[in-house]
Amino acid sequence: MISTFAKAGVAVLIAISSLSATASTASAQDVRYGLYVQDGQRHGGHGWGRPDRGRDRCAPWLAEEKASRMGLRRATVVDVSPRRVVVAGFDRRGRDRVVFANVRGCPVIRR
C-alpha cells in the first residue's frame, strides 16, 4: 500500500513539473533565432547622421564679441590654440588682452 502511495506521489510531482514547463513555453508564443551585430551606439535620434558642427569650441567671432562687451575696443583675435583664444585690443589705459578658454561658451581665463 505504501508503494502505491509513493508511486502516486511521484506521478503527481512529474505532472506538476510538466505543467510548469508547458506554461513557460506557451508564454513565449514563438521561438526566434537570430544573429545581431551592434556597434554600441544608439541611432535614429535627433540629429542622427549630421556631421558634428564643432560647437564644443569657442568661436573666434564670439570671443571678439565678448571682449568688446567687456570694454575692449578694436578687439581682434591674435592667437587660437586648442586650450585658449587670445583677443587683443585697447581699453582706457592702453593696450590690453583677454584670454578665453577654448570650450563652449568662451569662459574668461584671464583679463
KOLRO-172335 format. One line per field, with one value per atom (N, C-alpha, C): x, y, z; residue number from 1; atom name. Coordinates in steps of 0.02 Angstrom, whole numbers. Example, Ala and Ser with C-alpha at 12.3 -4.5 7.8 and 13.67 -1.06 7.14 Angstrom:
! residues 2
X: (660, 615, 660, 642, 684, 645) .
Y: (-284, -225, -165, -112, -53, 2) .
Z: (390, 390, 390, 354, 357, 394) .
n: (1, 1, 1, 2, 2, 2) .
atom: (N, CA, C, N, CA, C) .
! end
This chain:
! residues 111
X: (41, 0, 43, 98, 142, 175, 193, 225, 176, 112, 63, 58, 59, 58, 122, 178, 241, 240, 215, 211, 163, 107, 59, 89, 128, 161, 212, 250, 299, 263, 208, 169, 142, 119, 94, 150, 209, 266, 286, 286, 303, 250, 187, 133, 138, 153, 159, 219, 275, 334, 323, 286, 273, 225, 178, 133, 171, 218, 256, 300, 326, 368, 327, 266, 225, 199, 188, 164, 218, 280, 332, 345, 337, 346, 288, 228, 170, 172, 201, 202, 253, 298, 348, 318, 262, 225, 261, 321, 358, 432, 469, 541, 576, 620, 657, 731, 767, 839, 867, 919, 948, 1017, 1053, 1119, 1117, 1133, 1130, 1200, 1220, 1285, 1271, 1295, 1283, 1349, 1352, 1413, 1413, 1362, 1360, 1335, 1311, 1285, 1211, 1176, 1105, 1098, 1055, 1045, 973, 961, 894, 867, 906, 883, 886, 874, 875, 946, 953, 1018, 1061, 1031, 1070, 1091, 1153, 1178, 1205, 1198, 1225, 1298, 1338, 1408, 1413, 1462, 1472, 1493, 1460, 1474, 1527, 1555, 1609, 1588, 1529, 1506, 1530, 1575, 1602, 1664, 1680, 1738, 1716, 1762, 1750, 1762, 1711, 1718, 1755, 1801, 1838, 1793, 1740, 1695, 1659, 1643, 1610, 1658, 1721, 1771, 1780, 1780, 1786, 1726, 1666, 1606, 1607, 1626, 1628, 1680, 1738, 1789, 1766, 1732, 1707, 1653, 1612, 1562, 1593, 1654, 1690, 1727, 1724, 1754, 1817, 1834, 1894, 1874, 1907, 1893, 1939, 1915, 1952, 1980, 1937, 1958, 1971, 2028, 2046, 2075, 2063, 2091, 2164, 2210, 2281, 2309, 2277, 2303, 2245, 2245, 2197, 2236, 2229, 2262, 2208, 2225, 2174, 2147, 2184, 2162, 2135, 2157, 2137, 2129, 2092, 2084, 2103, 2152, 2177, 2151, 2120, 2093, 2129, 2156, 2191, 2152, 2161, 2128, 2150, 2109, 2126, 2072, 2092, 2045, 2064, 2041, 2054, 2127, 2164, 2235, 2282, 2258, 2302, 2289, 2342, 2335, 2320, 2275, 2256, 2237, 2234, 2213, 2170, 2127, 2083, 2094, 2101, 2112, 2049, 2022, 1963, 1982, 1947, 1957, 1925, 1956, 1931, 1881, 1828, 1774, 1709, 1654, 1589, 1572, 1551, 1532, 1588, 1649, 1708, 1714, 1724, 1734, 1800, 1802, 1862, 1912, 1974, 2028, 2065, 2083, 2124, 2107, 2108, 2097, 2159) .
Y: (-59, 0, 63, 60, 118, 129, 77, 85, 115, 101, 131, 206, 227, 299, 333, 298, 327, 336, 285, 291, 347, 353, 406, 475, 480, 544, 564, 515, 528, 550, 518, 535, 606, 625, 693, 744, 730, 775, 784, 730, 734, 774, 765, 802, 877, 895, 966, 998, 963, 991, 999, 953, 959, 1017, 1031, 1087, 1153, 1161, 1223, 1231, 1176, 1180, 1200, 1175, 1193, 1264, 1289, 1357, 1408, 1395, 1442, 1440, 1382, 1376, 1410, 1404, 1434, 1510, 1536, 1609, 1642, 1603, 1631, 1645, 1616, 1624, 1594, 1614, 1582, 1586, 1546, 1543, 1575, 1623, 1656, 1650, 1637, 1635, 1688, 1721, 1772, 1791, 1825, 1850, 1925, 1962, 2034, 2062, 2108, 2141, 2214, 2240, 2310, 2343, 2409, 2446, 2482, 2473, 2503, 2574, 2600, 2668, 2667, 2717, 2723, 2764, 2742, 2777, 2798, 2847, 2867, 2923, 2952, 3007, 3074, 3127, 3194, 3211, 3231, 3250, 3191, 3133, 3074, 3081, 3066, 3070, 3137, 3187, 3253, 3256, 3292, 3299, 3344, 3331, 3371, 3441, 3491, 3559, 3593, 3557, 3585, 3641, 3637, 3689, 3680, 3634, 3625, 3667, 3711, 3755, 3828, 3871, 3943, 3971, 3998, 4027, 4094, 4109, 4172, 4234, 4232, 4290, 4300, 4245, 4250, 4279, 4259, 4286, 4361, 4383, 4455, 4493, 4466, 4500, 4505, 4450, 4453, 4503, 4506, 4553, 4625, 4638, 4706, 4725, 4677, 4691, 4701, 4674, 4684, 4750, 4789, 4855, 4860, 4809, 4809, 4837, 4893, 4923, 4894, 4892, 4864, 4795, 4752, 4685, 4641, 4607, 4560, 4497, 4441, 4378, 4374, 4365, 4362, 4291, 4246, 4179, 4131, 4074, 4021, 3957, 3925, 3861, 3812, 3748, 3701, 3716, 3755, 3770, 3840, 3888, 3957, 3998, 4053, 4102, 4169, 4203, 4266, 4322, 4372, 4430, 4491, 4531, 4593, 4653, 4709, 4771, 4826, 4879, 4937, 4949, 4968, 4991, 5061, 5085, 5154, 5167, 5116, 5126, 5112, 5086, 5070, 4999, 4968, 4901, 4850, 4804, 4752, 4689, 4634, 4572, 4533, 4491, 4447, 4376, 4329, 4259, 4220, 4185, 4144, 4070, 4027, 3955, 3933, 3887, 3863, 3806, 3821, 3774, 3811, 3775, 3804, 3861, 3917, 3974, 4024, 4008, 4052, 4082, 4043, 4073, 4110, 4163, 4205, 4170, 4165, 4138, 4195, 4245, 4300, 4364, 4418, 4484, 4525) .
Z: (0, 0, 0, 38, 41, -26, -61, -126, -177, -170, -215, -204, -140, -124, -148, -142, -165, -240, -277, -350, -370, -334, -349, -336, -282, -266, -318, -342, -395, -459, -474, -534, -529, -469, -459, -467, -440, -448, -521, -558, -629, -667, -650, -683, -668, -606, -587, -622, -625, -657, -732, -763, -835, -849, -803, -812, -811, -766, -763, -824, -852, -911, -972, -979, -1036, -1030, -970, -962, -983, -967, -987, -1062, -1093, -1165, -1201, -1175, -1207, -1202, -1149, -1142, -1188, -1217, -1263, -1332, -1348, -1410, -1470, -1484, -1539, -1524, -1558, -1547, -1606, -1593, -1646, -1633, -1685, -1681, -1727, -1706, -1748, -1725, -1770, -1755, -1763, -1710, -1711, -1699, -1742, -1734, -1722, -1665, -1648, -1633, -1644, -1631, -1564, -1525, -1458, -1456, -1513, -1514, -1530, -1507, -1522, -1586, -1630, -1693, -1700, -1742, -1759, -1717, -1673, -1631, -1668, -1632, -1661, -1684, -1745, -1771, -1793, -1800, -1820, -1892, -1906, -1974, -1993, -1951, -1967, -1945, -1983, -1961, -1899, -1859, -1799, -1819, -1794, -1815, -1772, -1725, -1686, -1639, -1611, -1567, -1495, -1486, -1419, -1408, -1455, -1450, -1449, -1431, -1429, -1499, -1530, -1596, -1590, -1635, -1631, -1633, -1674, -1676, -1610, -1576, -1511, -1459, -1462, -1416, -1427, -1491, -1505, -1478, -1488, -1462, -1386, -1353, -1280, -1255, -1289, -1269, -1279, -1334, -1345, -1295, -1275, -1223, -1155, -1146, -1083, -1082, -1136, -1137, -1178, -1215, -1257, -1325, -1346, -1411, -1464, -1526, -1583, -1566, -1541, -1520, -1581, -1579, -1633, -1601, -1633, -1610, -1633, -1585, -1602, -1596, -1560, -1553, -1536, -1571, -1557, -1549, -1491, -1479, -1456, -1449, -1426, -1356, -1317, -1248, -1239, -1279, -1266, -1330, -1323, -1376, -1346, -1377, -1351, -1396, -1365, -1400, -1374, -1420, -1401, -1426, -1391, -1409, -1363, -1358, -1317, -1266, -1206, -1156, -1135, -1078, -1057, -1044, -1022, -1004, -1062, -1116, -1172, -1197, -1222, -1249, -1195, -1210, -1161, -1199, -1163, -1194, -1146, -1175, -1136, -1162, -1115, -1133, -1115, -1165, -1156, -1162, -1125, -1132, -1198, -1232, -1296, -1286, -1249, -1238, -1253, -1252, -1268, -1220, -1247, -1206, -1194, -1211, -1205, -1135, -1083, -1016, -1012, -973, -966, -921, -944, -903, -869, -909, -881, -918, -881, -912, -905) .
n: (1, 1, 1, 2, 2, 2, 3, 3, 3, 4, 4, 4, 5, 5, 5, 6, 6, 6, 7, 7, 7, 8, 8, 8, 9, 9, 9, 10, 10, 10, 11, 11, 11, 12, 12, 12, 13, 13, 13, 14, 14, 14, 15, 15, 15, 16, 16, 16, 17, 17, 17, 18, 18, 18, 19, 19, 19, 20, 20, 20, 21, 21, 21, 22, 22, 22, 23, 23, 23, 24, 24, 24, 25, 25, 25, 26, 26, 26, 27, 27, 27, 28, 28, 28, 29, 29, 29, 30, 30, 30, 31, 31, 31, 32, 32, 32, 33, 33, 33, 34, 34, 34, 35, 35, 35, 36, 36, 36, 37, 37, 37, 38, 38, 38, 39, 39, 39, 40, 40, 40, 41, 41, 41, 42, 42, 42, 43, 43, 43, 44, 44, 44, 45, 45, 45, 46, 46, 46, 47, 47, 47, 48, 48, 48, 49, 49, 49, 50, 50, 50, 51, 51, 51, 52, 52, 52, 53, 53, 53, 54, 54, 54, 55, 55, 55, 56, 56, 56, 57, 57, 57, 58, 58, 58, 59, 59, 59, 60, 60, 60, 61, 61, 61, 62, 62, 62, 63, 63, 63, 64, 64, 64, 65, 65, 65, 66, 66, 66, 67, 67, 67, 68, 68, 68, 69, 69, 69, 70, 70, 70, 71, 71, 71, 72, 72, 72, 73, 73, 73, 74, 74, 74, 75, 75, 75, 76, 76, 76, 77, 77, 77, 78, 78, 78, 79, 79, 79, 80, 80, 80, 81, 81, 81, 82, 82, 82, 83, 83, 83, 84, 84, 84, 85, 85, 85, 86, 86, 86, 87, 87, 87, 88, 88, 88, 89, 89, 89, 90, 90, 90, 91, 91, 91, 92, 92, 92, 93, 93, 93, 94, 94, 94, 95, 95, 95, 96, 96, 96, 97, 97, 97, 98, 98, 98, 99, 99, 99, 100, 100, 100, 101, 101, 101, 102, 102, 102, 103, 103, 103, 104, 104, 104, 105, 105, 105, 106, 106, 106, 107, 107, 107, 108, 108, 108, 109, 109, 109, 110, 110, 110, 111, 111, 111) .
atom: (N, CA, C, N, CA, C, N, CA, C, N, CA, C, N, CA, C, N, CA, C, N, CA, C, N, CA, C, N, CA, C, N, CA, C, N, CA, C, N, CA, C, N, CA, C, N, CA, C, N, CA, C, N, CA, C, N, CA, C, N, CA, C, N, CA, C, N, CA, C, N, CA, C, N, CA, C, N, CA, C, N, CA, C, N, CA, C, N, CA, C, N, CA, C, N, CA, C, N, CA, C, N, CA, C, N, CA, C, N, CA, C, N, CA, C, N, CA, C, N, CA, C, N, CA, C, N, CA, C, N, CA, C, N, CA, C, N, CA, C, N, CA, C, N, CA, C, N, CA, C, N, CA, C, N, CA, C, N, CA, C, N, CA, C, N, CA, C, N, CA, C, N, CA, C, N, CA, C, N, CA, C, N, CA, C, N, CA, C, N, CA, C, N, CA, C, N, CA, C, N, CA, C, N, CA, C, N, CA, C, N, CA, C, N, CA, C, N, CA, C, N, CA, C, N, CA, C, N, CA, C, N, CA, C, N, CA, C, N, CA, C, N, CA, C, N, CA, C, N, CA, C, N, CA, C, N, CA, C, N, CA, C, N, CA, C, N, CA, C, N, CA, C, N, CA, C, N, CA, C, N, CA, C, N, CA, C, N, CA, C, N, CA, C, N, CA, C, N, CA, C, N, CA, C, N, CA, C, N, CA, C, N, CA, C, N, CA, C, N, CA, C, N, CA, C, N, CA, C, N, CA, C, N, CA, C, N, CA, C, N, CA, C, N, CA, C, N, CA, C, N, CA, C, N, CA, C, N, CA, C, N, CA, C, N, CA, C, N, CA, C, N, CA, C, N, CA, C, N, CA, C, N, CA, C, N, CA, C) .
! end
